Amino acid sequence: MEKFYGLIGRTLKHSMSVPIHRALGNGLYRLYELEPDEIGAFVRDERLGGINVTIPYKRDVMKFCDVISPEAAEIGSANTVVRRGGELYAYNTDFFGFSYMLDRAGIDVSKKKVLILGSGGTSLTAKAVCAARNAAETITVSRSGKDNYENLTKHRDASIIINTTPVGMYPAAGVSPLDIGVFSQLEGVVDVIYNPLTTKLLYDAETAGIKHTGGLPMLVAQGVAADGIFFDREAGYDRVEPILASLHEDMRNTVLIGMPGCGKSTVGKLIAQKTGKRSVDTDDEICAETGRAPAEILRSDGEAIFRAIEADAVKISGAATGAVIACGGGVVTREENYYPLHSNGVICFIDAPPEELITDGRPLSLSRGVNELYRERLPAYRRFADVTVKRRQTPRETAEAIMEALKDVR
């Protein structure tokens, strides 16, 4: 009788658990989307070898288990269940994963006031970790509790904020559960969300120069710990960082910006072919959505209307993962475009001399002059860019230079 392994939850289409466990050698690991009334029969199936559990079943699954580990009992939720000798054992490897994430980011909760957003299973884990690490005070914020989003100002002295809610998660990215500017003593921000890689909450912390971390390290570390439990073997904790780096590279977008005519589309396709990622062109997205080419929209409707259409295309394109995104030349003229491109991507500026740029069919380059346009946009290109690469003689050479430069970006 072949055993089965996997992850149960209600909505799992964006889960990264399968590649984590396959990297650990478990080719039987699958995703199982279940309704609440299906959990009991599923976990009681004698073929079950081991499962991970995610939202919203981390507490519900415990009532079907025969043995509850001390850490799962103390936390009040379980994310790992294994069958041994006909009995179901419940564990919580999120405790280790959460601890690993804090240590990796250098976020110290000891003797600090901590705000935990959300009251679900992961919130309970965060609270237990903070208690074990001697947090001075831990406040759980919920929508309807005594500490809620309407009275957060009374906790403006919090040092650490931990988000365990889905607010800001793909596909509803770009929103934050709170304004970190309210917290004058803030020194650490944790968001257990891992898609997007940089949530709006984390972006605000990054902008403010505050230590921060997303949830991908926690996901990988708890998965490694769960694998050890599934197969009753020593967990391969030395695998956490290599798997994390691989997942991050797979998820990360390569975003190309630069002047019209610098070759972004061609270079982007070459990088996509080399890396196996999907090629996306925001101008093509605009054509598909409107039925008109960008040049036509610029000529007939004007730049302001085109930029609004382009901003929508940027939001959609930037929300993807594992893509190479070639952007229109003027994408940097709107500051609002930065976060959608930054949230899952590393932004590369292809810097080409104005005299070498192709201007045919490019209304703004022709009407305003390519030299003036370059001087006007150069500060914005530099502000958006994580990496700047001078255009080489051929698109292939430029693509190779970008891929080489990206090796140093983490």
C-alpha angles and dihedrals in degrees: 000000000000114000123226129220132187151104126296125202140120101262116021109152093114096044120131095197097102096060090045094055094040088054086055090053101261105130092169094067113120141168118251118191108200138179117229094258092054098059098083097053091043097054093041091057106120090221092066112118100172140327140191118222128213140171124003102006106058092107099031094058093060094073090064094053127095099205125035117197117232094250093048090048092049094047094041096227139076131208099177129055126179133180117230124171093342094310131105117232122198123208138171112222090165086084090064092040093051092047091049091051093052093048093047091053094044092238112154118196096179112129089354132124108245129197115203114196112211135025104230131108096290090050089058090051092050090050092051092049091049090050092050089051094051100250109186093225134358120200121191112210119202135165095256107018127104087268105052141149092272095061103036092122089078086067096048088126093067115130099195130039120195120188115204095161125098092241107131095020123135128301091025093048126148097060130099128210090227146000108263090198088080091068111077096181098045114142105158138034125190125187117182090202113106100183110091095034089218112035120198088257091055092044090055089051091047091051090050092050093245123146110257145166139190125220102259095094090052092049094052096043094050089047092055090049091048091051089058090053094046093056100027093240138122109284114248096233090165086069095063099085097043091049091045092051091049094049092046091052092047092050098041120099123220106221120197122202131172145112122317109273097024092116102255095146095050093043091047093055091049092051090047091052092049096046100034091238126136118267116229128180117190091208089056089049089054091050091050092049100043103025089233135098118246091244090056093049091048092051098044105031104025134242098285093059092044092052091053090052090046092052090057091050090050092053092052095043095044092052090065122091130218095026139127106224122198110197132203115263095251098048089109093060089081116060090202088071093065100076097049089052094042097045095078101006151072109225120222123193114210101208112203127173110256092233090061097051123112110237103175111121093007108116099192094047089052100041099043101027125254095247093054092045091051093050091047096050101036095090090051093048089053092046093052096042127098089180132023120202125182111232112256128216094269133030090240092055090048091050091050091049091052093049090050092049091049091060088076095050117093 
